Amino acid sequence: MDDEEVPKPTPEASFPRNLEALSLEALRAYIGELEAEIDRVRQDISAKERLHVQAENVFRS
């Protein structure tokens, strides 16, 4: 992936976000964003674990 394809973080996208000024609706939306990010990270971990197992199998053969 090129650096140009990686989205640049905005102050709003920074973690942890300042929660004081957020409304209830914004806080719920933020939870949704965090859950989506967690899912994305879990998928990436799974893909890397599969690749790791495949690499181990190549070297064991």
DSSP file (Angstrom, degrees, kcal/mol; ACC not computed):
  #  RESIDUE AA STRUCTURE BP1 BP2  ACC     N-H-->O    O-->H-N    N-H-->O    O-->H-N    TCO  KAPPA ALPHA  PHI   PSI    X-CA   Y-CA   Z-CA
    1    1 A M              0   0    0      0, 0.0     2,-0.1     0, 0.0     5,-0.0   0.000 360.0 360.0 360.0 130.9    0.0    0.0    0.0
    2    2 A D    >>  -     0   0    0      1,-0.1     3,-1.2     3,-0.0     4,-0.7  -0.400 360.0-116.2 -75.4 155.8    1.4    3.4   -0.9
    3    3 A D  G >4 S+     0   0    0      1,-0.3     3,-0.7     2,-0.2    -1,-0.1   0.814 115.3  63.6 -60.5 -29.3    1.6    6.2    1.6
    4    4 A E  G 34 S+     0   0    0      1,-0.2    -1,-0.3     3,-0.0     4,-0.1   0.775  99.0  54.1 -67.1 -25.0   -0.9    8.1   -0.5
    5    5 A E  G <4 S+     0   0    0     -3,-1.2    -1,-0.2     2,-0.1    -2,-0.2   0.689  86.8  92.6 -82.4 -18.9   -3.6    5.4    0.1
    6    6 A V  S << S-     0   0    0     -4,-0.7     2,-0.1    -3,-0.7    -3,-0.0  -0.640  83.3-122.2 -79.6 122.5   -3.3    5.6    3.9
    7    7 A P        -     0   0    0      0, 0.0    -2,-0.1     0, 0.0    -1,-0.1  -0.407  22.5-123.8 -66.2 138.3   -5.8    8.0    5.3
    8    8 A K        -     0   0    0     -4,-0.1     2,-0.1    -2,-0.1    -4,-0.0  -0.670  29.1-114.1 -81.1 130.8   -4.3   10.8    7.3
    9    9 A P        -     0   0    0      0, 0.0    -1,-0.1     0, 0.0     5,-0.0  -0.405  27.1-149.9 -67.1 138.7   -5.7   11.0   10.8
   10   10 A T    >>  -     0   0    0     -2,-0.1     3,-0.8     1,-0.1     4,-0.7  -0.652  31.2-104.4 -99.0 162.8   -7.7   14.1   11.6
   11   11 A P  G >4 S+     0   0    0      0, 0.0     3,-0.8     0, 0.0    -1,-0.1   0.870 124.4  53.6 -55.4 -35.0   -7.9   15.6   15.1
   12   12 A E  G 34 S+     0   0    0      1,-0.2     5,-0.0     5,-0.1     6,-0.0   0.821 107.2  51.3 -67.5 -30.5  -11.4   14.2   15.4
   13   13 A A  G <4 S+     0   0    0     -3,-0.8    -1,-0.2     2,-0.1     4,-0.1   0.480  85.8 114.5 -86.9  -2.3  -10.1   10.7   14.4
   14   14 A S  S << S-     0   0    0     -3,-0.8    -4,-0.0    -4,-0.7     0, 0.0  -0.364  70.0-100.6 -69.6 147.8   -7.4   10.8   17.1
   15   15 A F  S    S+     0   0    0      1,-0.2     2,-0.1     2,-0.1    -2,-0.1  -0.950 102.2  31.8-116.4 138.3   -7.6    8.3   19.9
   16   16 A P  S    S-     0   0    0      0, 0.0     2,-0.2     0, 0.0    -1,-0.2   0.606  87.0-153.3 -79.0 148.0   -8.5    8.9   22.6
   17   17 A R        -     0   0    0     -2,-0.1     2,-0.6     1,-0.1    -5,-0.1  -0.555  27.4-102.1 -83.3 147.6  -11.0   11.5   21.7
   18   18 A N        -     0   0    0     -2,-0.2     3,-0.3     1,-0.2     4,-0.1  -0.611  38.0-173.8 -70.1 114.4  -12.0   14.2   24.1
   19   19 A L    >   +     0   0    0     -2,-0.6     3,-1.2     1,-0.2    -1,-0.2   0.633  62.7  84.9 -88.7 -15.5  -15.4   13.0   25.3
   20   20 A E  T 3  S+     0   0    0      1,-0.3    -1,-0.2     0, 0.0    -2,-0.0   0.884  94.6  40.7 -55.6 -44.2  -16.4   16.0   27.4
   21   21 A A  T 3  S+     0   0    0     -3,-0.3     2,-0.3     2,-0.0    -1,-0.3   0.477  93.2 105.9 -88.3  -2.0  -17.9   18.0   24.5
   22   22 A L    <   -     0   0    0     -3,-1.2     2,-0.0    -4,-0.1    -3,-0.0  -0.583  64.0-133.5 -86.0 140.2  -19.6   15.1   22.8
   23   23 A S     >  -     0   0    0     -2,-0.3     4,-2.6     1,-0.1     5,-0.2  -0.267  32.5 -99.8 -76.9 171.7  -23.4   14.7   23.0
   24   24 A L  H  > S+     0   0    0      1,-0.2     4,-2.3     2,-0.2     5,-0.2   0.913 126.1  50.3 -58.9 -42.9  -25.0   11.3   23.7
   25   25 A E  H  > S+     0   0    0      1,-0.2     4,-2.2     2,-0.2    -1,-0.2   0.910 111.4  47.5 -62.6 -42.7  -25.7   10.8   20.0
   26   26 A A  H  > S+     0   0    0      2,-0.2     4,-2.3     1,-0.2    -1,-0.2   0.873 110.4  52.5 -67.1 -36.9  -22.0   11.6   19.2
   27   27 A L  H  X S+     0   0    0     -4,-2.6     4,-2.1     2,-0.2    -2,-0.2   0.907 109.8  48.5 -65.2 -41.3  -20.8    9.3   21.9
   28   28 A R  H  X S+     0   0    0     -4,-2.3     4,-1.9     2,-0.2    -2,-0.2   0.899 111.8  49.5 -64.8 -39.9  -22.9    6.4   20.6
   29   29 A A  H  X S+     0   0    0     -4,-2.2     4,-2.1     1,-0.2    -2,-0.2   0.893 108.6  53.6 -64.5 -39.0  -21.6    7.1   17.1
   30   30 A Y  H  X S+     0   0    0     -4,-2.3     4,-2.6     2,-0.2    -2,-0.2   0.896 105.6  53.0 -62.6 -41.8  -18.1    7.1   18.5
   31   31 A I  H  X S+     0   0    0     -4,-2.1     4,-2.7     1,-0.2    -1,-0.2   0.916 108.2  51.4 -59.4 -42.9  -18.7    3.7   20.0
   32   32 A G  H  X S+     0   0    0     -4,-1.9     4,-2.2     1,-0.2    -2,-0.2   0.898 109.7  49.4 -60.5 -41.2  -19.8    2.4   16.6
   33   33 A E  H  X S+     0   0    0     -4,-2.1     4,-2.1     2,-0.2    -2,-0.2   0.913 112.0  48.1 -63.9 -43.1  -16.6    3.8   15.0
   34   34 A L  H  X S+     0   0    0     -4,-2.6     4,-2.6     2,-0.2    -2,-0.2   0.908 111.0  50.3 -65.7 -41.8  -14.5    2.1   17.7
   35   35 A E  H  X S+     0   0    0     -4,-2.7     4,-2.3     1,-0.2    -1,-0.2   0.893 110.3  50.5 -63.4 -39.1  -16.3   -1.2   17.2
   36   36 A A  H  X S+     0   0    0     -4,-2.2     4,-2.1     2,-0.2    -1,-0.2   0.895 111.1  48.9 -64.2 -39.6  -15.8   -1.0   13.5
   37   37 A E  H  X S+     0   0    0     -4,-2.1     4,-2.4     2,-0.2    -2,-0.2   0.899 109.5  51.9 -66.9 -40.2  -12.1   -0.3   14.0
   38   38 A I  H  X S+     0   0    0     -4,-2.6     4,-2.6     2,-0.2    -2,-0.2   0.921 109.9  49.4 -61.5 -43.7  -11.8   -3.2   16.4
   39   39 A D  H  X S+     0   0    0     -4,-2.3     4,-2.3     1,-0.2    -2,-0.2   0.911 110.3  50.8 -60.5 -42.5  -13.4   -5.5   13.8
   40   40 A R  H  X S+     0   0    0     -4,-2.1     4,-1.9     1,-0.2    -2,-0.2   0.904 111.6  47.2 -62.9 -41.8  -11.0   -4.3   11.2
   41   41 A V  H  X S+     0   0    0     -4,-2.4     4,-2.6     2,-0.2    -2,-0.2   0.903 110.3  52.4 -67.2 -41.5   -8.0   -4.9   13.5
   42   42 A R  H  X S+     0   0    0     -4,-2.6     4,-2.5     1,-0.2    -2,-0.2   0.898 108.9  50.5 -61.7 -40.1   -9.3   -8.4   14.3
   43   43 A Q  H  X S+     0   0    0     -4,-2.3     4,-2.3     2,-0.2    -1,-0.2   0.901 110.8  49.0 -63.2 -40.8   -9.6   -9.2   10.6
   44   44 A D  H  X S+     0   0    0     -4,-1.9     4,-2.3     2,-0.2    -2,-0.2   0.900 110.4  50.6 -66.4 -40.4   -6.1   -8.1   10.0
   45   45 A I  H  X S+     0   0    0     -4,-2.6     4,-2.6     2,-0.2    -2,-0.2   0.935 110.5  49.8 -61.5 -46.1   -4.8  -10.2   12.9
   46   46 A S  H  X S+     0   0    0     -4,-2.5     4,-2.3     1,-0.2    -2,-0.2   0.913 110.6  49.5 -59.8 -43.9   -6.6  -13.2   11.6
   47   47 A A  H  X S+     0   0    0     -4,-2.3     4,-2.1     1,-0.2    -1,-0.2   0.911 112.6  47.3 -62.7 -42.1   -5.2  -12.7    8.1
   48   48 A K  H  X S+     0   0    0     -4,-2.3     4,-2.3     2,-0.2    -2,-0.2   0.863 109.9  53.0 -68.9 -35.7   -1.7  -12.4    9.5
   49   49 A E  H  X S+     0   0    0     -4,-2.6     4,-2.4     2,-0.2    -1,-0.2   0.914 109.0  49.8 -64.6 -41.6   -2.1  -15.5   11.7
   50   50 A R  H  X S+     0   0    0     -4,-2.3     4,-2.4     1,-0.2    -2,-0.2   0.922 111.6  48.3 -61.9 -43.8   -3.1  -17.5    8.6
   51   51 A L  H  X S+     0   0    0     -4,-2.1     4,-2.6     1,-0.2    -1,-0.2   0.887 109.8  52.8 -62.8 -38.8   -0.1  -16.2    6.7
   52   52 A H  H  X S+     0   0    0     -4,-2.3     4,-2.5     2,-0.2    -2,-0.2   0.922 110.0  47.4 -63.0 -44.8    2.1  -17.1    9.7
   53   53 A V  H  X S+     0   0    0     -4,-2.4     4,-2.3     2,-0.2    -2,-0.2   0.917 112.1  50.5 -62.9 -43.1    0.8  -20.6    9.8
   54   54 A Q  H  X S+     0   0    0     -4,-2.4     4,-1.8     1,-0.2    -2,-0.2   0.910 110.5  49.4 -62.5 -41.5    1.3  -21.0    6.0
   55   55 A A  H  X S+     0   0    0     -4,-2.6     4,-1.9     2,-0.2    -1,-0.2   0.911 110.0  50.8 -64.5 -42.1    4.8  -19.8    6.3
   56   56 A E  H  X S+     0   0    0     -4,-2.5     4,-1.5     1,-0.2    -1,-0.2   0.909 108.7  52.3 -61.1 -40.8    5.6  -22.2    9.1
   57   57 A N  H  X S+     0   0    0     -4,-2.3     4,-1.1     1,-0.2    -1,-0.2   0.857 106.5  53.4 -64.7 -35.2    4.2  -25.0    7.0
   58   58 A V  H  < S+     0   0    0     -4,-1.8     3,-0.3     1,-0.2    -1,-0.2   0.914 111.8  44.6 -65.1 -42.2    6.4  -24.1    4.1
   59   59 A F  H  < S+     0   0    0     -4,-1.9    -1,-0.2     1,-0.2    -2,-0.2   0.701 110.1  55.2 -79.6 -18.0    9.5  -24.2    6.3
   60   60 A R  H  <        0   0    0     -4,-1.5    -1,-0.2     1,-0.2    -2,-0.2   0.706 360.0 360.0 -82.6 -20.2    8.5  -27.5    8.0
   61   61 A S     <        0   0    0     -4,-1.1    -1,-0.2    -3,-0.3    -2,-0.1   0.498 360.0 360.0 -72.6 360.0    8.1  -29.3    4.6
